[in-house]
Amino acid sequence: MGRHRRLPRSTLILSITCRASPLCRRRRTPPMRRFCHIPRGRQAAAASHYHQPLPPPEWIEPYPDLADPSPYAAAASAPPTPSPWLPRVISLVLRSPPATLAADLRAFCKTFLLRLSPAFVAAALRSPQLAPHPLPSLHFFRSLPNGADLLAHPQSLLSCYVSLLHSFARSRDAVPDAAGQARMLVAELREHGDTVLQHLTPASSASLIRSLAALGLSEELLWAWQAMRLAGVEPSRLTYNCLLDGLVNAGLLDTAIIVFDAMSTEDRVRPDVVSYNILIKGYCRAGSTQDAMSRLADMREQAELAPDKVTYLTLMQRHYSEGTFPQCIALFQEMEEKGMGKEIPQHAYVLVIGALCKDGKPFEGMAVFERMLKRGCPANAAMYTALIDSMGKFGREKEAMALFERMKASGIELDAVTYSVVVNCLCRFGNMDEALACFRNCSEKGVAVNAIFYTSLIDGFGKAGMVDRAQELFEEMIAKGFVPDSYCYNVMIDALVKAGRIDDACALYKRMEDDGCDQTVYTYTILIDGLFKEHKDEEALKLWDSMIDKGITPTAAAFRVLASGLCLSGKFSRACRILDELAPMGVIPETAHEDMINVLCKAGRFKQACKLADGIVKKGREIPGRVRTMMINALRKAGNTDLAVKLVHSKIGIGYERSGSIKRRVKFQTLFE
C-alpha cells in the first residue's frame, strides 16, 4: 500500500462540517450561522465536545501544494492550483458592505480557525476576480484581521500596494476620485521607505509606473522612477515607454523629450515605434505639428523604423483638427501605398473622408468610401453624413439623396446630426416641402431636433421668398424653448431685407439686441446693404458708426457694401475717407477701389467712375497703371466696349500732357471729350 498524502489541516476543516467547533454550541452566534449550518439533530452531539480546547489558527497560503517551492520556475509548467479558501475570501469581500467587512473577516477567520498569510492577501488583491473592483480591494486591505503581519513581510506588502494601484488605474473612469485614492496609497508606500521599496523587481516597477502614468500622477510617477533606480532595477524599454506616456499625458513634454533622448543613447532600450508614437502624440497635443512631422522623419531615416497605424492616425487627427486637410489626405495615401489597406482603422477612414469633403473633393471621398467597403471595414454615420453634406454643398441632389437612402438601407441608426444635414441639403435644393416633412418626421420618431434644424428651414424658406413661413418657424422655435443664435437672427434679417421689408428687419435687429444676442459684422453688413437699397443713406451710415463704436471690426465685404452704397449716392470722398480710417484698424481691403469703380460702371455711371479714378490717382492711393487696368475691365464687364477700346489706345492714366511749362497727367475724364 502506498502512503497516502496528508492534506493540510485547513483543507480538512473546509471539507468537513463545522459541528466540531465549540462556537457552534452558541445558538446566538451570527457569524457561525453565516458560514455553516448545523442540523438541529446534531447540536447535542456537538455539545459533548464543549470541553475540548480549540486548536490554534492555521496560516493559509494562496497555493496549498508546496511540493514545488517555485511554481513559476518553468514557463511550460501548469499554473499552481489556488487554495479553495481564495475564492471564498474574495466572495466574502465582494458581498460584504464596507462598514461590516472587518467584522465579517474576523468572524470568518474565527469560525474556521484561519489566519490569512501576507502571501494570501497579496494573491487575493492581484486575483482576476478582485482586481476589477478597486474600492472593495481597498476596504479588504484596510480591514485585515491580522494586518500587522504584513509589516513583517515587506515583499508581500509591496505587492499589495502595487496591486491596489493597478486596480485603481484599471478602473479610473468608473471610480470617483481614483487619482486621489491612488495618491494616498503612494504616500503610504513612501512612508514605509527603503524597507519595502528595496524589494522592487522589474515586473513590479513596470506595473507601478504604468499605473501611475495611466492615472496622470506626474509627481508620483517621477518618485516611482527614482525609487526603482535606487532599488537597483534597470529600466526596460517597456518601463521607459510607460514613463514617457505618463509624462506626455501630464503635459510635461519637455521632460518627456529629455527621457526620450536618454533612451536614444542606450542600445539596450533604444526607442521603438511605441516610443516615437508617444512623443509624436505629445507634440500633437501641444500643437507642435511641425515638430511631430520632424519626429516622423527621424523615425524613418535615423531610427530606420516603419510607422504603424497609430503613428499615421495620430498625425492625421492633428492635421484634421488644424484644418490642414491636404496633409491629412497625404498621410492616408501613404498608408495605402505601404500596403496597410486591411490594417487601416475605421477612424482613419472617417478622418480622410471628412478631410476630402471639407477640401471640396466629395467624389474622391466617395472613391475612398467604396474602397473601404471592399476591404471589409464597415461604414458609420459620420462617413455618410460628411458625404451627404458635401454633395449637398456641391448641388448634387441626386447623389446626396442616394447616399441617404443607402444609409437607411444599411441599418445604421440615423441621429440628429444626419437628419439636420439632410434637411439642410433639401433646403439648398429648394425642396422645402420635403425638408419640412423630414423635419416633422424627426419629431415623430423621437429624434431630438434643435435650433440647427429650424435655422436651415428658416434660411430655405427665406431664400425661396416665403418670408411669412420663415417667420412662423422662427416664432415656433422660440416658443419651444430654443434660443436663436446670431446666425439664426442673421438668416431671418437677410430674408426680410431681400423681401424689401427693411423696417421689419430693423425691428428684429433691435429685438436681437434686447435678447442679449451678440450682433456680428454680418448682421450690420446685411442691414447696411438693405438701407442703401432703400435709399436710407444716413441710417446706413449711422449703423456703420454704431458697429465701429461697439468694437466690431468690419470685413472687406462690409466695406464693399458701404462703398457701393456711397458711390451710387455720389459720395466718393466719404467712401475714400472711411477707407483711410480702416487702415489703423488693420482692415485694408485690397480690391476696395476696384469694387467702387466696378459698381459705378455696372450702374452706367461712367463719368462718375472716371472722376473717382482721377481722385484715386491724384491722392496716390493706387498705381496709375493699375487704375487704368481697373477701368478697362470695369468698362468691358459693363458692356461698354467702345469706351474700353478707346481707353486702351489712349494715354489716359499713364501719359502726360503739357500746358506751357506745366506737365500734367492725362485724366480719365478726358475719355468723354
C-alpha positions as CSV (number, residue, x, y, z in Angstrom):
1,M,0.0,0.0,0.0
2,G,1.4,3.4,-1.0
3,R,1.5,6.1,1.6
4,H,-1.5,8.4,1.5
5,R,-0.6,12.1,1.0
6,R,-1.5,14.2,4.0
7,L,-3.7,17.2,3.2
8,P,-3.2,20.5,5.0
9,R,-5.4,20.8,8.1
10,S,-7.1,23.9,6.6
11,T,-8.3,21.9,3.7
12,L,-9.7,19.2,6.0
13,I,-11.5,21.8,8.0
14,L,-13.2,23.2,4.9
15,S,-14.2,19.7,3.7
16,I,-15.9,18.5,6.8
17,T,-18.8,20.0,8.7
18,C,-18.3,22.6,11.3
19,R,-20.0,20.7,14.0
20,A,-16.7,20.1,15.9
21,S,-16.3,23.8,16.5
22,P,-17.3,24.9,20.0
23,L,-18.7,28.1,18.5
24,C,-21.5,26.1,17.0
25,R,-22.9,25.4,20.5
26,R,-23.7,29.1,20.9
27,R,-27.1,29.3,19.4
28,R,-26.9,33.1,19.1
29,T,-23.7,33.4,17.2
30,P,-24.5,35.2,13.9
31,P,-21.0,34.7,12.4
32,M,-21.3,30.9,12.8
33,R,-24.7,30.8,11.2
34,R,-23.4,32.9,8.4
35,F,-20.7,30.5,7.3
36,C,-22.0,27.0,8.3
37,H,-25.3,25.3,9.3
38,I,-25.6,22.6,11.9
39,P,-28.8,20.4,11.7
40,R,-30.8,20.6,14.9
41,G,-30.4,16.8,15.5
42,R,-26.6,17.2,15.7
43,Q,-26.4,20.1,18.1
44,A,-26.5,17.8,21.1
45,A,-23.6,15.7,19.7
46,A,-21.7,18.9,19.2
47,A,-22.3,19.9,22.8
48,S,-20.5,16.9,24.1
49,H,-17.2,18.2,22.8
50,Y,-17.5,21.6,24.5
51,H,-14.7,20.8,27.0
52,Q,-12.1,20.2,24.2
53,P,-9.7,23.1,23.7
54,L,-9.6,24.9,20.3
55,P,-6.5,24.3,18.1
56,P,-4.5,27.4,17.2
57,P,-5.5,29.2,13.9
58,E,-3.6,27.9,11.0
59,W,-1.9,30.1,8.3
60,I,-3.4,29.6,4.9
61,E,-1.3,30.1,1.8
62,P,-2.7,31.0,-1.6
63,Y,-1.3,27.8,-3.1
64,P,-1.6,24.8,-0.8
65,D,0.6,22.5,-2.9
66,L,4.0,23.4,-1.7
67,A,5.9,20.4,-3.1
68,D,7.4,22.7,-5.7
69,P,8.8,25.7,-3.9
70,S,8.7,27.7,-7.1
71,P,5.5,27.0,-9.1
72,Y,6.6,29.6,-11.8
73,A,10.1,28.2,-12.2
74,A,9.4,26.8,-15.7
75,A,7.4,28.7,-18.3
76,A,5.9,25.5,-19.6
77,S,4.7,24.3,-16.2
78,A,1.0,24.4,-15.4
79,P,-0.2,27.3,-13.2
80,P,-0.4,26.3,-9.5
81,T,-3.8,25.3,-8.2
82,P,-5.2,28.1,-5.9
83,S,-6.3,27.4,-2.4
84,P,-10.0,26.6,-2.0
85,W,-10.1,29.4,0.6
86,L,-9.1,32.0,-2.0
87,P,-12.5,32.2,-3.9
88,R,-14.4,32.1,-0.6
89,V,-12.5,35.0,0.9
90,I,-12.9,37.0,-2.4
91,S,-16.6,36.3,-2.4
92,L,-16.9,37.5,1.2
93,V,-15.0,40.7,0.3
94,L,-17.2,41.4,-2.7
95,R,-20.6,40.8,-1.0
96,S,-19.9,42.4,2.4
97,P,-20.7,46.1,3.0
98,P,-17.6,48.2,3.8
99,A,-18.9,49.0,7.3
100,T,-19.1,45.4,8.3
101,L,-16.2,43.9,6.3
102,A,-13.7,44.0,9.1
103,A,-16.2,42.2,11.5
104,D,-17.1,39.7,8.8
105,L,-13.5,38.8,8.1
106,R,-12.8,38.3,11.8
107,A,-15.8,36.1,12.2
108,F,-14.8,34.1,9.1
109,C,-11.3,33.5,10.4
110,K,-12.5,32.7,13.9
111,T,-15.1,30.3,12.6
112,F,-12.7,28.3,10.5
113,L,-9.6,28.8,12.8
114,L,-7.8,30.5,9.9
115,R,-5.1,33.2,9.7
116,L,-4.6,34.9,6.3
117,S,-1.0,34.9,5.5
118,P,0.6,38.0,3.8
119,A,1.2,36.0,0.6
120,F,-2.5,35.0,0.7
121,V,-3.6,38.7,1.0
122,A,-1.3,39.7,-1.9
123,A,-2.6,36.9,-4.1
124,A,-6.2,37.9,-3.4
125,L,-5.6,41.5,-4.3
126,R,-4.0,40.6,-7.6
127,S,-6.5,37.9,-8.5
128,P,-8.6,38.5,-11.7
129,Q,-11.8,38.4,-9.5
130,L,-10.8,41.2,-7.2
131,A,-8.6,43.4,-9.5
132,P,-11.6,45.0,-11.3
133,H,-13.0,46.2,-8.0
134,P,-10.7,48.8,-6.5
135,L,-12.9,50.0,-3.7
136,P,-13.7,46.6,-2.3
137,S,-10.0,45.7,-2.7
138,L,-9.0,48.8,-0.7
139,H,-11.6,48.0,2.0
140,F,-10.2,44.5,2.3
141,F,-6.7,45.8,2.6
142,R,-7.8,48.2,5.4
143,S,-9.9,45.6,7.2
144,L,-7.4,42.7,7.6
145,P,-7.8,40.9,11.0
146,N,-4.0,40.4,11.1
147,G,-2.8,43.5,9.2
148,A,0.2,43.8,11.4
149,D,1.6,40.6,9.9
150,L,2.0,42.4,6.6
151,L,4.6,44.8,8.1
152,A,6.8,41.8,8.9
153,H,6.7,40.7,5.2
154,P,7.7,43.8,3.2
155,Q,7.7,41.9,-0.1
156,S,4.0,40.9,0.2
157,L,3.2,44.5,1.5
158,L,4.8,46.0,-1.7
159,S,2.8,43.5,-3.8
160,C,-0.4,44.7,-2.1
161,Y,0.2,48.4,-2.9
162,V,1.2,47.6,-6.5
163,S,-2.0,45.6,-7.0
164,L,-4.2,48.3,-5.5
165,L,-2.6,51.0,-7.7
166,H,-3.1,48.7,-10.7
167,S,-6.7,48.2,-9.8
168,F,-7.4,52.0,-9.5
169,A,-5.6,52.7,-12.8
170,R,-7.6,50.0,-14.5
171,S,-11.0,51.4,-13.3
172,R,-10.0,55.1,-13.2
173,D,-13.0,56.1,-15.3
174,A,-15.6,54.2,-13.2
175,V,-14.3,55.1,-9.7
176,P,-14.8,58.7,-8.3
177,D,-11.5,60.4,-7.5
178,A,-9.4,57.3,-8.4
179,A,-6.3,59.6,-8.7
180,G,-6.9,60.9,-5.2
181,Q,-7.1,57.4,-3.7
182,A,-4.0,56.4,-5.6
183,R,-2.2,59.4,-4.4
184,M,-2.9,58.4,-0.8
185,L,-1.7,54.9,-1.4
186,V,1.6,56.2,-2.8
187,A,2.0,58.5,0.2
188,E,1.6,55.4,2.5
189,L,4.1,53.5,0.4
190,R,6.6,56.3,0.6
191,E,6.3,56.3,4.4
192,H,7.4,52.7,4.6
193,G,10.7,53.7,3.0
194,D,13.5,51.5,1.8
195,T,12.4,48.6,4.0
196,V,9.7,47.9,1.4
197,L,11.0,49.6,-1.7
198,Q,14.2,47.6,-1.8
199,H,12.0,44.6,-2.8
200,L,11.1,46.3,-6.1
201,T,11.5,44.0,-9.1
202,P,11.4,44.8,-12.9
203,A,7.8,43.4,-13.0
204,S,6.5,45.3,-10.0
205,S,8.4,48.5,-11.1
206,A,6.8,48.4,-14.6
207,S,3.4,47.8,-13.1
208,L,3.8,50.7,-10.6
209,I,5.0,53.1,-13.3
210,R,2.3,52.0,-15.8
211,S,-0.4,52.6,-13.2
212,L,0.8,56.0,-12.1
213,A,1.2,57.0,-15.7
214,A,-2.4,56.0,-16.5
215,L,-3.7,57.9,-13.5
216,G,-1.8,61.1,-14.6
217,L,0.1,61.4,-11.3
218,S,3.3,63.0,-12.7
219,E,4.9,63.8,-9.3
220,E,4.3,60.3,-8.0
221,L,5.5,58.9,-11.3
222,L,8.9,60.6,-11.1
223,W,9.2,59.4,-7.5
224,A,8.5,55.8,-8.5
225,W,11.1,56.1,-11.3
226,Q,13.7,57.3,-8.7
227,A,12.7,54.6,-6.2
228,M,13.2,51.9,-8.9
229,R,16.7,53.2,-9.8
230,L,17.6,53.3,-6.1
231,A,16.5,49.7,-5.7
232,G,18.9,48.7,-8.4
233,V,16.3,47.8,-11.0
234,E,17.4,48.6,-14.6
235,P,14.5,50.0,-16.6
236,S,13.4,48.1,-19.6
237,R,12.1,49.7,-22.8
238,L,8.6,49.0,-21.6
239,T,9.2,50.8,-18.4
240,Y,10.7,53.8,-20.3
241,N,7.7,53.9,-22.6
242,C,5.3,53.9,-19.6
243,L,7.3,56.8,-18.1
244,L,7.1,58.6,-21.5
245,D,3.4,58.1,-21.7
246,G,2.8,59.3,-18.2
247,L,4.8,62.5,-18.8
248,V,3.1,63.2,-22.1
249,N,-0.4,62.7,-20.6
250,A,0.6,65.1,-17.7
251,G,1.6,67.7,-20.2
252,L,5.3,67.5,-19.3
253,L,6.6,67.4,-22.9
254,D,10.0,68.9,-22.2
255,T,10.7,66.2,-19.6
256,A,9.5,63.5,-21.9
257,I,11.9,64.8,-24.6
258,I,14.8,64.5,-22.1
259,V,13.8,60.9,-21.3
260,F,13.4,60.1,-25.0
261,D,16.9,61.5,-25.7
262,A,18.3,59.4,-22.8
263,M,16.8,56.3,-24.3
264,S,18.4,57.1,-27.6
265,T,21.9,56.9,-26.0
266,E,21.4,53.3,-24.8
267,D,21.3,50.4,-27.3
268,R,19.5,48.2,-24.8
269,V,16.5,50.5,-24.6
270,R,16.7,52.4,-27.8
271,P,13.3,54.0,-28.7
272,D,11.0,51.7,-30.7
273,V,7.8,52.6,-32.7
274,V,5.8,52.9,-29.4
275,S,8.3,55.4,-28.0
276,Y,8.1,57.5,-31.2
277,N,4.3,57.3,-31.2
278,I,4.1,58.6,-27.6
279,L,6.4,61.5,-28.3
280,I,4.5,62.4,-31.5
281,K,1.3,62.3,-29.5
282,G,2.9,64.7,-27.1
283,Y,3.8,67.1,-29.9
284,C,0.4,66.9,-31.4
285,R,-1.3,67.7,-28.0
286,A,1.0,70.7,-27.6
287,G,0.1,72.0,-31.0
288,S,3.6,71.5,-32.4
289,T,2.6,69.8,-35.6
290,Q,5.9,70.6,-37.4
291,D,7.9,69.0,-34.6
292,A,5.7,65.9,-34.8
293,M,6.3,65.6,-38.5
294,S,10.0,66.1,-37.9
295,R,10.0,63.2,-35.4
296,L,8.2,61.1,-38.1
297,A,11.1,61.9,-40.5
298,D,13.7,61.0,-37.8
299,M,11.8,57.7,-37.2
300,R,12.1,56.7,-40.8
301,E,15.6,58.0,-41.6
302,Q,17.7,57.9,-38.4
303,A,16.0,55.1,-36.4
304,E,15.0,53.2,-39.6
305,L,11.6,52.3,-38.1
306,A,8.5,51.9,-40.1
307,P,5.5,54.0,-38.8
308,D,2.5,51.9,-37.8
309,K,-1.2,52.8,-38.0
310,V,-1.1,54.5,-34.6
311,T,1.6,56.9,-35.9
312,Y,-0.4,57.8,-39.0
313,L,-3.7,58.1,-37.1
314,T,-2.2,60.4,-34.5
315,L,-0.8,62.8,-37.2
316,M,-4.0,62.6,-39.3
317,Q,-6.1,63.6,-36.4
318,R,-3.8,66.6,-35.7
319,H,-3.9,67.8,-39.3
320,Y,-7.7,67.3,-39.5
321,S,-8.1,69.4,-36.3
322,E,-5.9,72.1,-37.7
323,G,-7.8,72.2,-41.0
324,T,-4.7,71.2,-43.0
325,F,-6.7,68.7,-45.0
326,P,-4.1,68.1,-47.8
327,Q,-1.6,66.8,-45.3
328,C,-4.2,64.6,-43.7
329,I,-5.1,63.2,-47.1
330,A,-1.4,62.7,-48.0
331,L,-0.8,60.6,-44.8
332,F,-3.7,58.4,-45.6
333,Q,-2.4,57.9,-49.2
334,E,1.0,56.9,-47.7
335,M,-0.7,54.3,-45.6
336,E,-2.3,52.8,-48.7
337,E,0.9,52.9,-50.7
338,K,2.7,50.9,-48.0
339,G,0.1,48.1,-48.2
340,M,-1.6,48.8,-44.9
341,G,-5.1,48.7,-46.5
342,K,-6.6,46.0,-44.4
343,E,-5.0,47.4,-41.2
344,I,-6.3,50.9,-41.6
345,P,-8.7,51.6,-38.7
346,Q,-12.2,52.9,-39.2
347,H,-11.4,56.2,-37.6
348,A,-8.7,56.9,-40.3
349,Y,-11.4,56.5,-43.0
350,V,-13.6,58.9,-41.0
351,L,-10.8,61.5,-41.0
352,V,-9.8,61.2,-44.6
353,I,-13.4,61.2,-46.0
354,G,-14.2,64.2,-43.8
355,A,-11.0,65.9,-45.0
356,L,-11.7,65.3,-48.7
357,C,-15.3,66.5,-48.2
358,K,-14.1,69.7,-46.4
359,D,-11.4,70.2,-49.1
360,G,-14.1,70.3,-51.8
361,K,-13.4,66.8,-53.1
362,P,-16.6,64.8,-52.4
363,F,-16.2,62.4,-55.3
364,E,-12.7,61.4,-54.2
365,G,-14.1,60.9,-50.7
366,M,-16.7,58.7,-52.3
367,A,-14.0,56.6,-54.0
368,V,-12.2,56.1,-50.6
369,F,-15.6,55.1,-49.1
370,E,-16.1,52.4,-51.8
371,R,-12.5,51.1,-51.3
372,M,-13.1,50.9,-47.6
373,L,-16.2,48.8,-48.0
374,K,-14.4,46.4,-50.4
375,R,-11.7,45.9,-47.7
376,G,-14.3,44.8,-45.2
377,C,-14.3,47.9,-43.0
378,P,-17.9,48.9,-42.1
379,A,-19.2,52.4,-42.7
380,N,-20.6,54.6,-39.9
381,A,-22.9,57.5,-39.6
382,A,-20.1,60.1,-39.6
383,M,-18.9,59.0,-43.0
384,Y,-22.4,59.1,-44.6
385,T,-23.1,62.4,-43.0
386,A,-19.9,64.0,-44.3
387,L,-20.5,62.7,-47.8
388,I,-24.2,63.8,-47.9
389,D,-23.3,67.3,-46.6
390,S,-20.5,67.7,-49.2
391,M,-22.7,66.5,-52.1
392,G,-25.4,68.9,-51.0
393,K,-23.0,71.9,-50.9
394,F,-21.9,71.0,-54.5
395,G,-25.6,70.9,-55.6
396,R,-25.5,67.2,-56.3
397,E,-29.0,66.5,-55.2
398,K,-29.3,63.0,-56.8
399,E,-26.1,61.7,-55.2
400,A,-26.9,63.2,-51.8
401,M,-30.3,61.6,-51.6
402,A,-29.0,58.3,-52.9
403,L,-26.5,58.2,-50.1
404,F,-29.2,59.0,-47.6
405,E,-31.3,56.1,-48.9
406,R,-28.3,53.8,-48.9
407,M,-27.5,54.8,-45.3
408,K,-31.1,53.9,-44.2
409,A,-30.9,50.5,-46.0
410,S,-27.6,49.6,-44.3
411,G,-29.3,49.6,-40.9
412,I,-27.1,52.4,-39.5
413,E,-29.1,54.4,-36.9
414,L,-29.8,58.0,-38.1
415,D,-29.0,60.6,-35.5
416,A,-29.9,64.2,-35.2
417,V,-26.7,65.3,-37.0
418,T,-27.5,63.2,-40.1
419,Y,-31.1,64.4,-40.2
420,S,-30.1,68.1,-39.8
421,V,-27.7,67.7,-42.7
422,V,-30.4,66.1,-44.9
423,V,-32.8,68.9,-44.0
424,N,-30.2,71.5,-44.9
425,C,-29.5,69.8,-48.2
426,L,-33.2,69.7,-49.1
427,C,-33.4,73.4,-48.3
428,R,-30.4,74.1,-50.5
429,F,-32.1,72.3,-53.4
430,G,-35.3,74.3,-52.8
431,N,-37.3,71.2,-51.9
432,M,-39.0,72.9,-48.9
433,D,-42.0,70.6,-48.7
434,E,-39.7,67.5,-48.4
435,A,-37.4,69.4,-46.0
436,L,-40.4,70.2,-43.7
437,A,-41.7,66.7,-44.0
438,C,-38.3,65.3,-43.0
439,F,-38.2,67.7,-40.0
440,R,-41.7,66.7,-38.8
441,N,-40.8,63.0,-39.3
442,C,-37.8,63.5,-36.9
443,S,-40.1,64.8,-34.2
444,E,-42.4,61.9,-34.6
445,K,-39.5,59.4,-34.4
446,G,-38.3,60.9,-31.2
447,V,-35.1,62.4,-32.8
448,A,-34.0,65.4,-30.7
449,V,-34.4,68.4,-33.0
450,N,-32.5,71.5,-32.2
451,A,-32.0,75.1,-33.4
452,I,-29.9,74.0,-36.3
453,F,-33.0,72.3,-37.9
454,Y,-35.0,75.5,-37.5
455,T,-32.2,77.7,-38.9
456,S,-31.9,75.6,-42.0
457,L,-35.6,75.7,-42.6
458,I,-35.8,79.5,-42.0
459,D,-32.9,80.0,-44.4
460,G,-34.6,77.8,-47.0
461,F,-38.0,79.5,-46.8
462,G,-36.3,82.9,-46.8
463,K,-34.3,82.2,-49.9
464,A,-37.4,80.8,-51.6
465,G,-39.2,84.1,-50.9
466,M,-41.6,82.6,-48.4
467,V,-40.8,85.1,-45.6
468,D,-44.0,84.7,-43.7
469,R,-43.4,80.9,-43.4
470,A,-39.9,81.6,-42.2
471,Q,-41.2,84.0,-39.6
472,E,-43.7,81.4,-38.3
473,L,-40.9,78.8,-37.9
474,F,-38.8,81.5,-36.1
475,E,-41.5,82.1,-33.6
476,E,-42.2,78.4,-33.3
477,M,-38.6,77.8,-32.4
478,I,-38.6,80.4,-29.7
479,A,-42.0,79.1,-28.3
480,K,-40.4,75.6,-28.0
481,G,-37.6,76.9,-25.9
482,F,-34.8,77.1,-28.4
483,V,-32.7,80.2,-28.2
484,P,-31.8,81.6,-31.7
485,D,-28.2,82.4,-32.1
486,S,-26.5,85.2,-34.2
487,Y,-26.6,83.1,-37.3
488,C,-30.3,82.4,-37.0
489,Y,-31.1,86.0,-36.5
490,N,-28.9,87.0,-39.5
491,V,-30.7,84.5,-41.7
492,M,-34.1,85.9,-40.7
493,I,-32.9,89.5,-41.1
494,D,-31.5,88.7,-44.5
495,A,-34.8,87.2,-45.6
496,L,-36.7,90.3,-44.5
497,V,-34.2,92.6,-46.3
498,K,-34.4,90.7,-49.5
499,A,-38.2,90.8,-49.3
500,G,-37.9,94.6,-49.1
501,R,-39.2,94.7,-45.5
502,I,-36.4,96.8,-44.1
503,D,-38.4,98.2,-41.2
504,D,-39.2,94.6,-40.0
505,A,-35.5,93.8,-40.4
506,C,-34.5,96.8,-38.2
507,A,-37.1,95.8,-35.6
508,L,-35.7,92.3,-35.5
509,Y,-32.2,93.8,-35.1
510,K,-33.4,95.7,-32.0
511,R,-35.1,92.6,-30.7
512,M,-31.8,90.8,-31.1
513,E,-30.1,93.4,-29.1
514,D,-32.8,93.3,-26.4
515,D,-32.5,89.5,-26.1
516,G,-28.8,89.8,-25.5
517,C,-27.7,88.1,-28.7
518,D,-24.4,89.3,-30.0
519,Q,-24.7,91.2,-33.3
520,T,-21.9,90.3,-35.7
521,V,-20.3,92.1,-38.6
522,Y,-22.7,90.1,-40.9
523,T,-25.7,91.5,-39.1
524,Y,-24.6,95.0,-39.9
525,T,-23.5,94.2,-43.4
526,I,-27.0,92.8,-44.2
527,L,-28.8,95.8,-42.8
528,I,-26.4,98.4,-44.3
529,D,-26.9,96.9,-47.7
530,G,-30.7,96.9,-47.3
531,L,-30.8,100.5,-46.1
532,F,-28.7,101.7,-49.1
533,K,-31.0,99.9,-51.4
534,E,-34.0,101.7,-49.8
535,H,-32.1,105.0,-50.2
536,K,-31.8,105.4,-46.5
537,D,-28.1,106.5,-46.7
538,E,-27.9,108.4,-43.4
539,E,-29.4,105.5,-41.4
540,A,-26.9,103.2,-43.1
541,L,-24.0,105.4,-42.1
542,K,-25.3,105.6,-38.5
543,L,-25.4,101.8,-38.4
544,W,-21.8,101.7,-39.7
545,D,-20.7,104.1,-37.0
546,S,-22.6,102.1,-34.3
547,M,-20.7,98.9,-35.5
548,I,-17.4,100.7,-35.2
549,D,-18.3,102.1,-31.7
550,K,-19.1,98.6,-30.5
551,G,-15.7,97.4,-31.4
552,I,-16.8,95.2,-34.2
553,T,-14.1,95.0,-36.9
554,P,-15.5,95.5,-40.4
555,T,-14.6,93.0,-43.1
556,A,-13.8,93.7,-46.7
557,A,-17.3,92.6,-47.6
558,A,-18.8,95.1,-45.2
559,F,-16.8,97.9,-46.6
560,R,-17.7,96.8,-50.2
561,V,-21.4,97.2,-49.3
562,L,-20.8,100.6,-47.7
563,A,-18.6,101.9,-50.5
564,S,-21.0,100.7,-53.2
565,G,-23.9,102.5,-51.5
566,L,-21.9,105.7,-51.1
567,C,-20.6,105.6,-54.6
568,L,-24.1,105.1,-56.1
569,S,-25.1,108.1,-53.9
570,G,-22.3,110.2,-55.4
571,K,-20.4,110.3,-52.1
572,F,-17.0,109.1,-53.4
573,S,-14.9,111.3,-51.0
574,R,-16.8,109.9,-48.0
575,A,-16.1,106.3,-49.1
576,C,-12.4,107.1,-49.6
577,R,-12.3,108.8,-46.2
578,I,-13.8,105.8,-44.4
579,L,-11.3,103.6,-46.3
580,D,-8.5,105.7,-44.8
581,E,-10.0,105.3,-41.3
582,L,-9.9,101.5,-41.7
583,A,-6.2,101.3,-42.1
584,P,-5.3,101.9,-38.4
585,M,-7.8,99.1,-37.5
586,G,-5.8,96.6,-39.7
587,V,-8.6,96.4,-42.3
588,I,-7.1,97.0,-45.8
589,P,-9.4,95.8,-48.5
590,E,-7.1,95.1,-51.4
591,T,-9.9,95.5,-54.1
592,A,-11.7,98.4,-52.5
593,H,-11.0,100.9,-55.3
594,E,-11.7,98.3,-58.0
595,D,-15.0,97.4,-56.3
596,M,-16.1,101.1,-56.3
597,I,-15.2,101.6,-60.0
598,N,-16.9,98.3,-60.9
599,V,-20.2,99.3,-59.1
600,L,-20.3,102.7,-60.9
601,C,-19.6,101.2,-64.3
602,K,-22.2,98.5,-63.7
603,A,-24.7,101.1,-62.9
604,G,-23.8,103.0,-66.1
605,R,-22.3,105.9,-64.3
606,F,-19.1,106.0,-66.4
607,K,-18.3,109.7,-65.9
608,Q,-18.5,109.3,-62.1
609,A,-16.3,106.2,-62.4
610,C,-13.7,108.3,-64.3
611,K,-13.9,111.1,-61.7
612,L,-13.3,108.5,-58.9
613,A,-10.4,107.1,-60.8
614,D,-8.8,110.5,-61.2
615,G,-9.2,111.1,-57.5
616,I,-7.6,107.8,-56.6
617,V,-4.6,108.6,-58.9
618,K,-4.3,112.2,-57.7
619,K,-4.1,111.2,-54.0
620,G,-1.6,108.4,-54.8
621,R,-3.9,105.6,-53.5
622,E,-3.1,103.3,-56.4
623,I,-0.5,103.0,-59.1
624,P,-1.9,104.8,-62.2
625,G,-1.3,101.8,-64.5
626,R,-3.4,99.5,-62.1
627,V,-6.2,102.0,-62.0
628,R,-6.2,102.1,-65.8
629,T,-6.5,98.3,-65.9
630,M,-9.4,98.5,-63.4
631,M,-11.2,101.0,-65.6
632,I,-10.7,98.9,-68.8
633,N,-12.0,95.7,-67.0
634,A,-14.9,97.6,-65.5
635,L,-16.0,99.1,-68.8
636,R,-15.7,95.7,-70.5
637,K,-17.8,94.0,-67.8
638,A,-20.4,96.7,-68.1
639,G,-20.7,96.0,-71.8
640,N,-19.2,99.4,-73.0
641,T,-16.6,98.0,-75.2
642,D,-16.2,101.2,-77.2
643,L,-15.0,103.2,-74.2
644,A,-12.8,100.3,-73.2
645,V,-11.1,100.2,-76.6
646,K,-10.7,104.0,-76.6
647,L,-9.1,103.8,-73.2
648,V,-6.7,101.0,-74.4
649,H,-5.5,103.2,-77.4
650,S,-5.1,106.3,-75.4
651,K,-2.5,107.7,-72.9
652,I,-5.2,108.2,-70.3
653,G,-3.8,107.4,-66.8
654,I,-0.3,106.7,-67.9
655,G,0.6,109.6,-70.2
656,Y,1.2,113.3,-69.6
657,E,0.2,116.5,-71.4
658,R,1.9,119.8,-71.3
659,S,0.3,123.2,-70.9
660,G,3.2,125.5,-71.4
661,S,5.9,124.6,-68.9
662,I,3.4,122.6,-66.8
663,K,3.3,118.8,-67.1
664,R,0.1,117.1,-66.1
665,R,-1.1,113.5,-66.2
666,V,-3.9,112.8,-68.7
667,K,-7.1,112.4,-66.7
668,F,-9.6,109.7,-67.1
669,Q,-12.3,112.3,-67.5
670,T,-10.9,113.2,-70.9
671,L,-12.3,109.9,-72.1
672,F,-15.6,111.7,-72.7
673,E,-14.1,114.7,-74.5
